[in-house]
Amino acid sequence: MIECLTGKVVHLEADTIVLEAAGVGYLIHCGNPYRYEENREKTVTVYTYQHVREDAIKLYGFSHREERRLFEKLLQVSGIGPKGALAIVGSEQPKMVVQAIEEENERFLTKFPGVGKKTAGQIILDLKGKVGEIIPTLAEGLFAPETEEKTSSQTSLTEALEALRALGYTEKEIKKVTPVLKKEERSTDEYIKLALKEMLKG
C-alpha cells in the first residue's frame, strides 16, 4: 500500500493528475484534479489508495487523509465502486456526506452521480455509526477557496464542465447549473465547487 506520494504535479486532465516523484510519473485519479492547478510544478503530497482488479491497477489520490478514509468507507458499501466513491468524495463536502449518513438523509445522497434511492439506503445501512469519527478531524477551512487561477475565466469554466462530466454528471444536470456559473469570473476549482453546491441543493 502506497501511503502517499510527494512530488510535482506536471499534468492535469479532467479526472487525473500526473505526479512526478523521484523521476517516475504516477497517474493518479482524483475527484477534482483542478484543485492542484495552482500547485502545478510545485512539490505537493497526495495521499493515495491503490485499487487492484484483474484487469487494472489504479491509484486514487486525495489532498487529505480524511478524504481517503471516507473513500475507503464508501468502498465497503455494496454497489459502490471506486468511481462512485470518488464522485462523492470529489464534492469536497465530506462533513456534509457524513452528516447525511448519520441523519439518514437519502435525499442528499441521491444528488451524487450513480447514487439512486436504493444505493443511498445501502450507504446509510452499511455506514451509519461508522463514519462519525471522521467529522472531528475536518476543520471548517479544510476546503477553503483557492486563489485566482492564471487561466482565463472562459478556459476555467470549460475545464470545470469537463471535470463535472468526468465525475459522472449528465449534460442535463450540467446545463442546469451553467447559467449560475457564468454570473462571475472564477477559477476552475471555484467553478467546480459552486456547481457541486448548486447540484446538491436539488
N, C-alpha and C positions, 0 to 999 in steps of 0.2 A: 504493500500500500504506500503510495506516494503522499505524504502528509501535505507538502506544499512545494511550490517551485518559486524561486526568486530569480528574476532576470528582467530583460527589456521586452516590452510589447512592440513588436516590429510590424505587425499586420493586423488589420481588423476586417471582419466581414459581418454579415447580418446575424450570424449565430455562433461565430467562433473568433478566437484570437490566436495569434501565433506568439508564443513567449520564447525568447531565445535565452537559454540558460546554459552556461559552460560550453558554448559552441553548438548546442543542439536546439533546434526549433521544435517546440511542443505545440501541437494543435489541440486547443482546449475549447470545449463547448461551454458557452456562457448564456445565461438568461438575458443579459443586457451587455453585450460587448462594448457598447459605446461609452459605458461608464469609465473605460480605460483610455478614452481618446486624449484627455489632457495629459495623461502619463505616457503617451507614445514616446518610445526611445528613452524612457526613464526606467529606473530599476523599481520593480514592484514585487510584492509577494502575492501569489494566488494559491488559495487553499483548494486542494483537488480531491476528486473522488474518481477512482478507476473502476469503470464498469466493463466486465468481461462477458462476452457472449461467444457462441461457437463461431460466428462469422465476423466478429469485430471486437476490438478493444478500444474503448474511448475514454478520454479524460474529460471530466466536467469540472469547471472552475468557479470559485466563489471568492468574494472580497473579504469575507469574514467567516470564521469557524461556525458562527451561529447559523448562517445561511446553509452551510453544508450539513449541519446537524438536522435542520428541518428537511432538507432534501433527502437525507438518509431515512428519516422517519416516514416520509411520504412514499418512498420506495417499498416500504413494508406493507403498504395498502394494496389489496387485490385489485387489479385493474389499472394501477398507476405505474407507468414506466418512466424511464429517465426523462423523456421529452415532456411528458405531462408534469412531472415533478419540477422540472426546470422552469416551465412556464409559470408555475405558481410561485416559486422562489424568485423568479425574474421580475415579479411585480414589485419587488423591493419593499413589500409591506409584510414582513414575516410576523410582526407583532399582531397585525390585524388578522392574519391567517390563523395564528394560534388562538386568538380570542374567538374567532368564528368557530373553531373546532370545539373549544371548551363550552361555548354557549349554544352549540348545536345549530348554528346559523347556516342551514343548507343554501339559502338564497345567495349569500355572499360567495360561497364556494363555487356555485354553478356559474359564476361570472367568468371563470377561467376556461380557456380553450380545452375542449375534450372532457370537461367535468360536467356530467349530467346529474340529475337528481339522485340516481342510483349510486353513482360514484361518490357524490358528496356525502351521502348517507354512510357509505362504506368508510370514507375517511374519518367521519365522526365516530363510527363504531369502533374502528381499529385504533384511533389515536387519542380519543378523549381521555384526559388524565395522564397522558404520556408525553405531552409536549409543553406543558405549562412551565417546566423548569427552564425553557428557552427564554421566556419573556424577561426575567430579571437582568439578563446579560445584554439585552437590546437597548442601548442608550437611545434617547429621543433623537439625538443628532447623528445617529449612525449613518443614515442615508440622506444627509443634507445635500441641497442642490450643488452641483458642480459649478466651477467658474465658467465664464463665457467661452465657447469654442471659437477656434480661429477660422473655421469654415463659414461660408455664407449661410444665412438663415434658410434659404431655399434648399441648399445641399443638406443642411442639418435635418430639415423636415423630410426630405427624400430618404435619408438614411434611417430616420426614426420609423417611417412607414415600412421600410424593408425589414426592420427589426421586429415590428409587430407581426408581419406576415410569418417571419421565422418562428415566432412564439406560438403560431397556430391560429391567430385571429383571422376571421373571414373578411373578404372585401367589404361586405355589407357593414360589419362592425367597425371597420377602419374608416369607411366613408362617413359613418355617423359622427365620429369624433373629429374628423379632419377640419371642419369649419372652426371648431374651438381652438385647434392647434394654430390655425392661420391668423388668429387675432393678434398675437405678439411674436416678436422675434426671440427665439430661444436656441439653446444648444441642442444637439441631438439627444443627449441624456435627459435634458429637461422636457423635451417634446415627448419622449417615451414615458417618463414619469407622469406627465399630465394626461396622456392618452390612457394609460392604465388606470389612473384615478377616475377619469370620466367613465370608462367602461365598467368599473366596479360599482359605480353609482347605480347603474341599471337605468 
